[in-house]
Amino acid sequence: MLSMVDFETGKLLSAFFNLQAFLVVVGGTFAAAMINYPLSQLKLFFVGFKIIFTKEPAKEDDVVNSILELSHLAKSTSLLELEKHISSQTDPFLQFALSEMMIYNNIDQLTESLYNHLNAMRFRHLRTQDIFNNMATYAPAFGMMGTVMGLIIMMTAQVGAENADAVVGEGKNMLDSLLEGMGLALVTTFYGVFIANFIFIPVSGKLKVLSDAEVAKNEIIIQGVLGLKKNMSTLILRDAMLAHKNYQTKLTLEQSAF
């Protein structure tokens, strides 16, 4: 924003604001997205924007403490007693996992159900990220299309001026047309690159960070609930969840290094 300011006058440079260029890039990007995706899925675009401004990465320590409390309760009473405490859990996935634990007696079936739910959530997150990644490729492409449109305006204006009769002000009109076409040509490219790299790609990246954190937290919940089902001691259950948490942290750091 500072680079768009004329420091002598303290005003934004009007050259960066062109309604035609904006409509070409933004309108074209959304039109392409509407063709590429059904309207029922396109609503994920607005959901994604809401998520990045309202959510923070999931906290794993909170669910670890909640599961340990449930483990103490199960040891002092019974596993069936946990059913009364499902609704009091603040984490939706923990509520679901505890409900499934009460339904399934077979540990393999319980594991399959929990991981199926986790994979469905991961796929849902990937669909939202995919929308922003694709729109990040559309925006620069429509920026280039606007550049071509601007060049066409420049060339046709110049040809029209060459074939026209010489009149007063003809040179000035030609110059104005050339500058208008050049402005559209350059500003559309600017808009396309700016919108892709400042909005769509960062939003997709933020959604991936939030998704990875939620998946890691939910995997800890799965480990904890399976431990409750297996009637593990609270200490062993705590060590198992913390080991999984430390492994996820190490894996995330290794991926970031690449």
C-alpha positions as CSV (number, residue, x, y, z in Angstrom):
1,M,0.0,0.0,0.0
2,L,2.8,2.4,0.8
3,S,4.4,1.8,-2.6
4,M,1.1,3.0,-4.2
5,V,1.3,6.4,-2.4
6,D,2.6,9.6,-3.9
7,F,4.7,10.8,-0.9
8,E,4.8,14.4,-2.3
9,T,1.0,14.8,-2.2
10,G,0.3,12.1,0.4
11,K,-2.4,10.5,-1.9
12,L,-2.9,7.1,-3.4
13,L,-1.9,7.0,-7.1
14,S,-5.0,6.8,-9.2
15,A,-3.2,4.7,-11.8
16,F,-3.6,1.6,-9.6
17,F,-7.4,1.9,-9.7
18,N,-9.1,0.8,-12.9
19,L,-12.7,-0.6,-12.8
20,Q,-12.4,-2.3,-16.1
21,A,-9.2,-4.1,-15.0
22,F,-10.8,-5.1,-11.7
23,L,-13.9,-6.5,-13.5
24,V,-11.8,-8.5,-15.9
25,V,-9.7,-10.2,-13.2
26,V,-12.2,-10.6,-10.4
27,G,-15.3,-11.2,-12.6
28,G,-13.4,-13.6,-14.8
29,T,-12.0,-15.5,-11.8
30,F,-15.4,-16.0,-10.2
31,A,-17.0,-16.8,-13.5
32,A,-14.4,-19.6,-14.1
33,A,-14.9,-20.9,-10.6
34,M,-18.7,-21.0,-11.1
35,I,-18.1,-23.1,-14.3
36,N,-15.6,-25.4,-12.6
37,Y,-17.6,-26.1,-9.4
38,P,-21.3,-26.7,-8.7
39,L,-22.9,-23.9,-6.8
40,S,-23.4,-26.2,-3.8
41,Q,-19.6,-26.6,-3.5
42,L,-18.8,-22.9,-4.4
43,K,-20.3,-21.8,-1.1
44,L,-17.1,-23.3,0.5
45,F,-15.4,-20.2,-0.8
46,F,-17.2,-18.1,1.8
47,V,-16.9,-20.7,4.5
48,G,-13.1,-20.7,3.9
49,F,-12.9,-16.9,4.4
50,K,-15.0,-17.2,7.6
51,I,-12.8,-19.9,9.0
52,I,-9.5,-18.0,8.6
53,F,-10.8,-15.0,10.5
54,T,-12.7,-16.8,13.2
55,K,-10.6,-20.0,14.0
56,E,-7.2,-20.6,15.5
57,P,-5.2,-23.9,15.3
58,A,-6.6,-26.6,17.5
59,K,-5.1,-27.0,21.0
60,E,-4.0,-30.6,21.6
61,D,-3.3,-30.2,25.4
62,D,-7.0,-29.5,26.0
63,V,-8.2,-32.8,24.6
64,V,-5.4,-34.7,26.3
65,N,-6.5,-33.3,29.7
66,S,-10.1,-34.0,28.9
67,I,-9.4,-37.7,28.0
68,L,-7.3,-38.1,31.1
69,E,-10.1,-36.8,33.3
70,L,-12.4,-39.3,31.6
71,S,-9.9,-42.1,32.2
72,H,-9.8,-41.3,35.9
73,L,-13.6,-41.3,35.9
74,A,-13.8,-44.7,34.1
75,K,-11.3,-46.2,36.6
76,S,-13.3,-45.0,39.6
77,T,-16.7,-46.0,38.2
78,S,-17.1,-47.8,34.9
79,L,-16.7,-47.1,31.2
80,L,-20.4,-46.8,30.7
81,E,-20.5,-43.9,33.2
82,L,-18.7,-41.8,30.5
83,E,-21.9,-41.7,28.5
84,K,-23.2,-39.1,30.9
85,H,-20.3,-36.8,30.2
86,I,-20.3,-36.9,26.4
87,S,-22.5,-33.8,26.0
88,S,-20.3,-31.8,28.4
89,Q,-17.3,-32.1,26.1
90,T,-16.6,-29.0,24.1
91,D,-14.8,-30.7,21.2
92,P,-17.2,-32.0,18.6
93,F,-14.9,-34.8,17.4
94,L,-14.3,-35.9,21.0
95,Q,-18.1,-36.1,21.5
96,F,-18.4,-38.1,18.3
97,A,-15.6,-40.5,19.3
98,L,-17.0,-41.1,22.7
99,S,-20.5,-41.8,21.2
100,E,-18.9,-44.3,18.8
101,M,-17.0,-45.9,21.7
102,M,-20.4,-46.6,23.4
103,I,-21.8,-48.1,20.2
104,Y,-19.1,-50.4,19.1
105,N,-17.8,-53.3,21.1
106,N,-15.3,-54.4,18.6
107,I,-12.1,-52.4,18.7
108,D,-11.4,-52.8,15.0
109,Q,-14.8,-51.6,14.0
110,L,-14.4,-48.6,16.3
111,T,-11.0,-47.8,14.8
112,E,-12.4,-48.0,11.3
113,S,-15.4,-45.8,12.1
114,L,-13.2,-43.1,13.7
115,Y,-10.7,-43.0,10.9
116,N,-13.4,-42.9,8.3
117,H,-14.9,-39.9,10.0
118,L,-11.4,-38.3,10.1
119,N,-10.7,-39.0,6.5
120,A,-14.1,-37.5,5.5
121,M,-13.2,-34.3,7.4
122,R,-9.8,-34.2,5.7
123,F,-11.3,-34.6,2.3
124,R,-13.8,-31.8,3.1
125,H,-11.0,-29.5,4.0
126,L,-9.0,-30.4,0.9
127,R,-12.0,-29.4,-1.3
128,T,-12.1,-26.0,0.3
129,Q,-8.4,-25.5,-0.2
130,D,-8.7,-26.7,-3.8
131,I,-11.1,-23.9,-4.6
132,F,-8.7,-21.2,-3.5
133,N,-5.7,-22.9,-5.2
134,N,-7.6,-23.0,-8.5
135,M,-8.7,-19.4,-8.2
136,A,-5.1,-18.5,-7.6
137,T,-4.3,-19.9,-11.0
138,Y,-7.3,-18.2,-12.7
139,A,-6.5,-14.7,-11.5
140,P,-3.1,-14.2,-13.2
141,A,-4.5,-15.8,-16.3
142,F,-7.3,-13.3,-16.5
143,G,-4.7,-10.6,-15.7
144,M,-2.9,-11.7,-18.8
145,M,-6.1,-11.7,-20.8
146,G,-6.7,-8.1,-19.7
147,T,-3.2,-7.3,-20.9
148,V,-4.0,-8.6,-24.3
149,M,-7.3,-6.6,-24.3
150,G,-5.3,-3.5,-23.4
151,L,-2.9,-4.1,-26.3
152,I,-5.8,-4.6,-28.7
153,I,-7.2,-1.2,-27.6
154,M,-3.8,0.4,-28.1
155,M,-3.3,-1.1,-31.6
156,T,-6.8,-0.4,-32.9
157,A,-6.6,3.2,-31.6
158,Q,-3.3,3.7,-33.4
159,V,-4.5,2.2,-36.6
160,G,-7.7,4.3,-36.4
161,A,-5.5,7.4,-35.9
162,E,-3.3,6.6,-38.9
163,N,-6.2,6.2,-41.2
164,A,-8.1,9.2,-40.0
165,D,-8.0,12.7,-41.5
166,A,-5.7,15.1,-39.8
167,V,-7.7,17.3,-37.4
168,V,-6.8,19.5,-34.5
169,G,-6.3,17.4,-31.4
170,E,-5.9,14.1,-33.3
171,G,-2.5,13.5,-31.8
172,K,-3.8,14.2,-28.3
173,N,-6.8,11.8,-28.8
174,M,-4.5,9.1,-30.1
175,L,-2.2,9.5,-27.1
176,D,-5.1,9.4,-24.7
177,S,-6.3,6.2,-26.3
178,L,-2.8,4.6,-26.1
179,L,-2.4,5.6,-22.5
180,E,-5.8,4.2,-21.6
181,G,-5.1,0.9,-23.3
182,M,-1.6,0.7,-21.7
183,G,-3.1,1.4,-18.3
184,L,-5.6,-1.4,-18.7
185,A,-2.9,-3.7,-20.0
186,L,-0.6,-3.2,-17.0
187,V,-3.1,-2.9,-14.2
188,T,-4.9,-6.1,-15.0
189,T,-1.7,-8.0,-14.7
190,F,-1.0,-6.3,-11.4
191,Y,-4.5,-7.2,-10.1
192,G,-4.2,-10.8,-11.2
193,V,-0.8,-11.3,-9.5
194,F,-1.8,-9.3,-6.4
195,I,-5.1,-11.1,-5.8
196,A,-3.6,-14.5,-6.4
197,N,-0.5,-14.0,-4.2
198,F,-2.1,-11.8,-1.5
199,I,-5.5,-13.4,-1.1
200,F,-6.1,-16.8,-2.7
201,I,-2.7,-18.5,-2.0
202,P,-2.4,-17.2,1.6
203,V,-6.0,-18.2,2.4
204,S,-5.4,-21.7,1.1
205,G,-2.2,-21.9,3.2
206,K,-4.0,-20.8,6.3
207,L,-6.7,-23.3,5.7
208,K,-4.0,-26.0,5.4
209,V,-2.4,-25.0,8.7
210,L,-5.8,-25.1,10.5
211,S,-6.6,-28.4,8.8
212,D,-3.3,-30.0,9.8
213,A,-3.7,-28.9,13.4
214,E,-7.2,-30.3,13.6
215,V,-6.2,-33.6,12.0
216,A,-3.3,-33.9,14.5
217,K,-5.7,-33.1,17.4
218,N,-8.3,-35.6,16.2
219,E,-5.7,-38.3,15.8
220,I,-4.7,-37.8,19.5
221,I,-8.4,-38.1,20.3
222,I,-8.6,-41.4,18.4
223,Q,-5.6,-42.7,20.3
224,G,-7.1,-41.6,23.6
225,V,-10.6,-43.1,23.0
226,L,-9.1,-46.4,21.8
227,G,-7.1,-46.4,25.0
228,L,-10.2,-45.9,27.0
229,K,-11.9,-48.7,25.2
230,K,-8.9,-51.0,25.8
231,N,-9.1,-50.1,29.5
232,M,-5.5,-48.7,29.5
233,S,-4.2,-47.3,32.8
234,T,-4.3,-43.5,32.9
235,L,-0.5,-43.2,33.0
236,I,0.0,-45.4,30.0
237,L,-2.8,-43.6,28.1
238,R,-1.2,-40.3,28.9
239,D,2.2,-41.5,27.7
240,A,0.7,-42.9,24.5
241,M,-1.1,-39.6,23.7
242,L,1.9,-37.4,24.4
243,A,4.1,-39.7,22.3
244,H,1.7,-39.3,19.4
245,K,1.6,-35.6,20.0
246,N,5.4,-35.3,20.0
247,Y,5.6,-37.4,16.8
248,Q,3.1,-35.1,15.0
249,T,5.2,-32.1,16.1
250,K,8.4,-33.6,14.8
251,L,6.7,-34.6,11.5
252,T,5.4,-31.1,11.1
253,L,8.8,-29.6,11.6
254,E,10.4,-32.0,9.1
255,Q,7.8,-31.1,6.5
256,S,8.4,-27.4,7.2
257,A,12.1,-27.9,6.6
258,F,11.4,-29.1,3.1
